[in-house]
Amino acid sequence: MDNITRGTRQGDNVSPTTFIGHLERVMDKNKERGKGISINGVKIDNLRFADDIDLLEESPQDLQRALQLLSNEGRKTGLVINKEKTKTMVFSSPVIKKK
């Protein structure tokens, strides 16, 4: 049997709560930057569902900074970004048009 030195075993009832707690602390660090995109005057810097995270930034440089911060802060708690599953999407229009 493996010895657990940090965290909980997968499937343990407290695992999801522990994961969410660590992830919230990491994402709070990103929010402190005050960056993201503005939608109707509200800054949004990420969209999340379970362990999927979309970082939203106005420039490639801001996106790189957010990703680096997320990586650095996540490593402190044992969370690691899976580079093979990481993708970048670029939207060409800086203006959201209302219909």
C-alpha positions as YAML, in Angstrom:
chain: A
units: angstrom
residues:
- id: 1
  name: MET
  ca: [0.00, 0.00, 0.00]
- id: 2
  name: ASP
  ca: [1.32, 3.47, -0.93]
- id: 3
  name: ASN
  ca: [2.01, 5.99, 1.80]
- id: 4
  name: ILE
  ca: [0.20, 9.29, 1.34]
- id: 5
  name: THR
  ca: [2.45, 12.23, 2.24]
- id: 6
  name: ARG
  ca: [0.14, 15.01, 1.07]
- id: 7
  name: GLY
  ca: [-3.51, 15.14, 0.09]
- id: 8
  name: THR
  ca: [-5.99, 12.27, 0.12]
- id: 9
  name: ARG
  ca: [-6.48, 9.06, -1.79]
- id: 10
  name: GLN
  ca: [-8.48, 9.25, -5.00]
- id: 11
  name: GLY
  ca: [-12.07, 8.30, -4.24]
- id: 12
  name: ASP
  ca: [-11.87, 9.47, -0.63]
- id: 13
  name: ASN
  ca: [-15.02, 11.41, 0.33]
- id: 14
  name: VAL
  ca: [-13.00, 14.51, 1.26]
- id: 15
  name: SER
  ca: [-10.96, 14.55, -2.01]
- id: 16
  name: PRO
  ca: [-13.34, 16.76, -4.05]
- id: 17
  name: THR
  ca: [-13.65, 19.28, -1.22]
- id: 18
  name: THR
  ca: [-9.88, 19.40, -0.73]
- id: 19
  name: PHE
  ca: [-9.32, 19.86, -4.47]
- id: 20
  name: ILE
  ca: [-11.90, 22.66, -4.73]
- id: 21
  name: GLY
  ca: [-10.43, 24.43, -1.69]
- id: 22
  name: HIS
  ca: [-6.92, 24.41, -3.14]
- id: 23
  name: LEU
  ca: [-8.17, 25.45, -6.59]
- id: 24
  name: GLU
  ca: [-10.16, 28.37, -5.13]
- id: 25
  name: ARG
  ca: [-7.05, 29.70, -3.38]
- id: 26
  name: VAL
  ca: [-5.04, 29.45, -6.61]
- id: 27
  name: MET
  ca: [-7.77, 31.18, -8.65]
- id: 28
  name: ASP
  ca: [-8.07, 33.95, -6.02]
- id: 29
  name: LYS
  ca: [-4.40, 34.79, -6.68]
- id: 30
  name: ASN
  ca: [-5.22, 35.21, -10.38]
- id: 31
  name: LYS
  ca: [-8.25, 37.41, -9.60]
- id: 32
  name: GLU
  ca: [-6.01, 39.71, -7.49]
- id: 33
  name: ARG
  ca: [-4.27, 40.73, -10.74]
- id: 34
  name: GLY
  ca: [-7.44, 42.59, -11.76]
- id: 35
  name: LYS
  ca: [-7.11, 41.46, -15.39]
- id: 36
  name: GLY
  ca: [-9.44, 39.56, -17.69]
- id: 37
  name: ILE
  ca: [-12.03, 40.68, -20.18]
- id: 38
  name: SER
  ca: [-14.80, 43.19, -19.53]
- id: 39
  name: ILE
  ca: [-18.37, 42.17, -20.27]
- id: 40
  name: ASN
  ca: [-20.89, 44.91, -19.53]
- id: 41
  name: GLY
  ca: [-18.39, 46.47, -17.13]
- id: 42
  name: VAL
  ca: [-17.73, 43.23, -15.21]
- id: 43
  name: LYS
  ca: [-14.20, 41.78, -15.31]
- id: 44
  name: ILE
  ca: [-14.13, 38.04, -15.97]
- id: 45
  name: ASP
  ca: [-10.77, 36.29, -15.82]
- id: 46
  name: ASN
  ca: [-11.82, 32.64, -15.97]
- id: 47
  name: LEU
  ca: [-14.57, 30.12, -16.61]
- id: 48
  name: ARG
  ca: [-14.48, 26.82, -14.70]
- id: 49
  name: PHE
  ca: [-16.24, 23.49, -14.71]
- id: 50
  name: ALA
  ca: [-14.83, 20.82, -12.35]
- id: 51
  name: ASP
  ca: [-11.12, 20.68, -13.18]
- id: 52
  name: ASP
  ca: [-11.43, 22.42, -16.57]
- id: 53
  name: ILE
  ca: [-10.35, 26.07, -16.51]
- id: 54
  name: ASP
  ca: [-10.59, 28.66, -19.27]
- id: 55
  name: LEU
  ca: [-8.41, 31.72, -18.67]
- id: 56
  name: LEU
  ca: [-9.75, 34.88, -20.33]
- id: 57
  name: GLU
  ca: [-7.34, 37.71, -21.17]
- id: 58
  name: GLU
  ca: [-7.16, 40.58, -23.63]
- id: 59
  name: SER
  ca: [-3.57, 39.98, -24.77]
- id: 60
  name: PRO
  ca: [-1.20, 37.04, -25.26]
- id: 61
  name: GLN
  ca: [1.14, 38.60, -22.69]
- id: 62
  name: ASP
  ca: [-1.60, 38.80, -20.04]
- id: 63
  name: LEU
  ca: [-2.60, 35.21, -20.82]
- id: 64
  name: GLN
  ca: [1.00, 34.05, -20.40]
- id: 65
  name: ARG
  ca: [1.26, 35.87, -17.04]
- id: 66
  name: ALA
  ca: [-2.03, 34.36, -15.84]
- id: 67
  name: LEU
  ca: [-0.95, 30.86, -16.90]
- id: 68
  name: GLN
  ca: [2.44, 31.24, -15.19]
- id: 69
  name: LEU
  ca: [0.79, 32.49, -12.00]
- id: 70
  name: LEU
  ca: [-1.69, 29.60, -12.09]
- id: 71
  name: SER
  ca: [1.15, 27.12, -12.59]
- id: 72
  name: ASN
  ca: [3.33, 28.58, -9.82]
- id: 73
  name: GLU
  ca: [0.53, 28.89, -7.27]
- id: 74
  name: GLY
  ca: [-0.89, 25.47, -8.16]
- id: 75
  name: ARG
  ca: [2.43, 23.73, -7.64]
- id: 76
  name: LYS
  ca: [2.55, 25.06, -4.09]
- id: 77
  name: THR
  ca: [-0.50, 22.92, -3.27]
- id: 78
  name: GLY
  ca: [0.33, 19.97, -5.51]
- id: 79
  name: LEU
  ca: [-1.86, 20.99, -8.48]
- id: 80
  name: VAL
  ca: [-0.11, 20.62, -11.84]
- id: 81
  name: ILE
  ca: [-1.26, 21.83, -15.28]
- id: 82
  name: ASN
  ca: [-1.43, 19.01, -17.84]
- id: 83
  name: LYS
  ca: [0.41, 20.50, -20.83]
- id: 84
  name: GLU
  ca: [-0.90, 17.80, -23.20]
- id: 85
  name: LYS
  ca: [-4.49, 18.86, -22.48]
- id: 86
  name: THR
  ca: [-3.80, 22.61, -22.61]
- id: 87
  name: LYS
  ca: [-5.09, 24.55, -25.63]
- id: 88
  name: THR
  ca: [-5.11, 28.21, -26.65]
- id: 89
  name: MET
  ca: [-7.98, 29.88, -28.48]
- id: 90
  name: VAL
  ca: [-7.85, 33.36, -29.96]
- id: 91
  name: PHE
  ca: [-10.89, 35.46, -30.81]
- id: 92
  name: SER
  ca: [-10.10, 38.04, -33.46]
- id: 93
  name: SER
  ca: [-12.67, 40.73, -32.67]
- id: 94
  name: PRO
  ca: [-11.95, 42.78, -29.54]
- id: 95
  name: VAL
  ca: [-15.56, 44.04, -29.49]
- id: 96
  name: ILE
  ca: [-18.57, 41.94, -28.54]
- id: 97
  name: LYS
  ca: [-21.41, 43.05, -30.81]
- id: 98
  name: LYS
  ca: [-24.96, 43.15, -29.47]
- id: 99
  name: LYS
  ca: [-27.75, 41.82, -31.67]
...
